[in-house]
Amino acid sequence: MRLGDSQDEGEFRTRLRDWLSGQIPAGVPQEWDSERLRAWSKSLYQAGYAGLSWPVEHGGRGLPAAYQAIYAEESALAGAPDHVNVIGLNMVGPTIIKYGTQAQLAEFLPGILSGETIFCQGFSEPDAGSDLASVRTRARAHPKGYQVDGEKVWSSYAHLADYCLLLVRTDPEAVKHHGLTCLLMDMRAPGVQVRPLRELSGDTDFNQVILTDVVVGADSVLGPVGQGWRVAMTTLAHERGTFGITLTSRLSAELDRLVQTVLTLGAGSDPLVRKEIAELHVQLQGLRFTGYRALAELQRTGEPGAESSILKLGWSLANQRLTALALRVLGPDAAFDGPQAFWSGYWQQQHLRSRTNSIEGGTSEILRGIVAERVLGLPRTR
Ligand SMILES: Cc1cc2nc3c(=O)[nH]c(=O)nc-3n(C[C@H](O)[C@H](O)[C@H](O)COP(=O)(O)OP(=O)(O)OC[C@H]3O[C@@H](n4cnc5c(N)ncnc54)[C@H](O)[C@@H]3O)c2cc1C
């Protein structure tokens, strides 16, 4: 496995690093509200950093996944946030490229790339999270296409989104994984109600989406009717793509911030703090190389391998451990909030947000099951 950059990759990294350093002030972590995020996303597009691995004929730059990984590493080091259309760019766009009609390609891809058409992902329901095939949101035949009724939860960015990649049940008689269909639903259609859910961290990045008699045109079906499971699995495979590299790069930047915090607060000679930091560093190096293995597999086969499950599991635990250590180092000052707090409460916020890491994108229990069955070859339990 080659771990260093090729000459072209190295030049790309240098240009990107220079560009990022001109965009994002170094030092204390920044606040990003949705307006600032949109402006940031637009500048990413204008500078040619949106859709790096999308095919050229669909408006991307047609670069190998390694370039997306370089983008992930450098943007994490620079403290850059996610693109506001992270779901559209990384997950929905590639799914439309695979399954979309010519009309859908023309209608959605340019706006996804430029950040003007924001997508959310409407898969989870109150009784369909880990067991996604239990989706009950119903789409019945309607003269214009389908009439949709049901409820989705935890839809990240649904309050900002223009469209939703929605997983619905079109055939209630069919067995679980069959009878599902994917729709590209207009979030402003009558009957779509978005209710923000407040997270433990105080953020309201995700939502409940109530759907009452929503009419969706027949031309909004993505992929074959009744084959929504296959379409949804394509979306989830893209979620895992180079995401592992993004996660470990962010964790590495976070560990640097923790070391900075430890030194600023004079805790650098505390033996327990030193031990924890050394262990986190070792853990992180393990994750980093697992990320490179996942990338090598992705480049070889086009599909992310089981490494991505190990990576997501290890990353969530390490991130929770890191932010818990940050609060221990802050000591009683961890109780402060807002401008009085160290870095305006950055670590408090990160710690609370890290609780979701072992739930979002596949819970730790589910990932352990995947590792047991698909990596270690243990018998299936269900
Ligand atoms: C921050 C965040 C953002 C999210 N964004 C989105 C989004 O944009 N779109 C979207 O559709 N969804 C989103 N989700 C939802 C996420 O995908 C689900 O929360 C996740 O799949 C778990 O489903 P659940 O919450 O229904 O829990 P459940 O599946 O009900 O699980 C409850 C508990 O039971 C355990 N469990 C369940 N089945 C098994 C099993 N077979 N073996 C062992 N243990 C098991 C789980 O691990 C968990 O601990 C988001 C979630 C979070 C936290």
The ligand as a Tripos MOL2 file, in Angstrom:
@<TRIPOS>MOLECULE
LIG
   53    58     1     0     0
SMALL
NO_CHARGES

@<TRIPOS>ATOM
      1 C1        -26.9230   13.0030   14.8100 C.3       1 LIG1
      2 C2        -27.8000   12.0470   14.0250 C.ar      1 LIG1
      3 C3        -28.1110   12.3480   12.7120 C.ar      1 LIG1
      4 C4        -28.9380   11.4880   11.9840 C.ar      1 LIG1
      5 N1        -29.2630   11.8510   10.6930 N.ar      1 LIG1
      6 C5        -30.1180   11.0740    9.9840 C.ar      1 LIG1
      7 C6        -30.5610   11.4850    8.6800 C.ar      1 LIG1
      8 O1        -30.1580   12.5330    8.1540 O.2       1 LIG1
      9 N2        -31.4550   10.7180    8.0290 N.ar      1 LIG1
     10 C7        -31.9240    9.5550    8.5560 C.ar      1 LIG1
     11 O2        -32.7080    8.8880    7.8860 O.2       1 LIG1
     12 N3        -31.5440    9.1390    9.8040 N.ar      1 LIG1
     13 C8        -30.6600    9.8810   10.5210 C.ar      1 LIG1
     14 N4        -30.2730    9.4860   11.7940 N.ar      1 LIG1
     15 C9        -30.8760    8.2760   12.3860 C.3       1 LIG1
     16 C10       -29.9050    7.1260   12.5930 C.3       1 LIG1
     17 O3        -29.6000    6.5330   11.3710 O.3       1 LIG1
     18 C11       -30.5930    6.1520   13.5730 C.3       1 LIG1
     19 O4        -30.7100    6.8110   14.8230 O.3       1 LIG1
     20 C12       -29.8040    4.8680   13.7560 C.3       1 LIG1
     21 O5        -29.8350    4.1090   12.5820 O.3       1 LIG1
     22 C13       -30.3390    4.0430   14.9300 C.3       1 LIG1
     23 O6        -31.7020    3.8170   14.8070 O.3       1 LIG1
     24 P1        -32.7190    4.0980   16.0050 P.3       1 LIG1
     25 O7        -32.3940    5.4460   16.5900 O.co2     1 LIG1
     26 O8        -34.0820    3.8630   15.4940 O.co2     1 LIG1
     27 O9        -32.3710    3.0450   17.1250 O.3       1 LIG1
     28 P2        -32.8410    1.5270   17.1650 P.3       1 LIG1
     29 O10       -32.5600    0.8880   15.8490 O.co2     1 LIG1
     30 O11       -34.2430    1.4660   17.6710 O.co2     1 LIG1
     31 O12       -31.8660    0.9220   18.2310 O.3       1 LIG1
     32 C14       -32.0360    1.1190   19.6430 C.3       1 LIG1
     33 C15       -30.9150    0.3560   20.3600 C.3       1 LIG1
     34 O13       -31.0320   -1.0580   20.0780 O.3       1 LIG1
     35 C16       -29.8310   -1.5450   19.5060 C.3       1 LIG1
     36 N5        -30.1250   -2.5520   18.4780 N.ar      1 LIG1
     37 C17       -31.0690   -2.4820   17.4990 C.ar      1 LIG1
     38 N6        -31.0210   -3.5870   16.7180 N.ar      1 LIG1
     39 C18       -30.0060   -4.3660   17.2090 C.ar      1 LIG1
     40 C19       -29.4410   -5.6220   16.8310 C.ar      1 LIG1
     41 N7        -29.9060   -6.3010   15.7820 N.pl3     1 LIG1
     42 N8        -28.3940   -6.0930   17.5600 N.ar      1 LIG1
     43 C20       -27.8920   -5.4140   18.6320 C.ar      1 LIG1
     44 N9        -28.4120   -4.2220   19.0450 N.ar      1 LIG1
     45 C21       -29.4300   -3.7150   18.3490 C.ar      1 LIG1
     46 C22       -29.1990   -0.3380   18.8370 C.3       1 LIG1
     47 O14       -27.8060   -0.4980   18.6480 O.3       1 LIG1
     48 C23       -29.5190    0.7600   19.8550 C.3       1 LIG1
     49 O15       -28.6070    0.7560   20.9080 O.3       1 LIG1
     50 C24       -29.4450   10.3090   12.5690 C.ar      1 LIG1
     51 C25       -29.1300   10.0050   13.9070 C.ar      1 LIG1
     52 C26       -28.3270   10.8620   14.6360 C.ar      1 LIG1
     53 C27       -28.0330   10.5180   16.0640 C.3       1 LIG1
@<TRIPOS>BOND
     1     1     2 1
     2     2     3 ar
     3     2    52 ar
     4     3     4 ar
     5     4     5 ar
     6     4    50 ar
     7     5     6 ar
     8     6     7 ar
     9     6    13 1
    10     7     8 2
    11     7     9 ar
    12     9    10 ar
    13    10    11 2
    14    10    12 ar
    15    12    13 ar
    16    13    14 ar
    17    14    15 1
    18    14    50 ar
    19    15    16 1
    20    16    17 1
    21    16    18 1
    22    18    19 1
    23    18    20 1
    24    20    21 1
    25    20    22 1
    26    22    23 1
    27    23    24 1
    28    24    25 2
    29    24    26 1
    30    24    27 1
    31    27    28 1
    32    28    29 2
    33    28    30 1
    34    28    31 1
    35    31    32 1
    36    32    33 1
    37    33    34 1
    38    33    48 1
    39    34    35 1
    40    35    36 1
    41    35    46 1
    42    36    37 ar
    43    36    45 ar
    44    37    38 ar
    45    38    39 ar
    46    39    40 ar
    47    39    45 ar
    48    40    41 1
    49    40    42 ar
    50    42    43 ar
    51    43    44 ar
    52    44    45 ar
    53    46    47 1
    54    46    48 1
    55    48    49 1
    56    50    51 ar
    57    51    52 ar
    58    52    53 1
@<TRIPOS>SUBSTRUCTURE
     1 LIG1         1 GROUP 0 **** ****
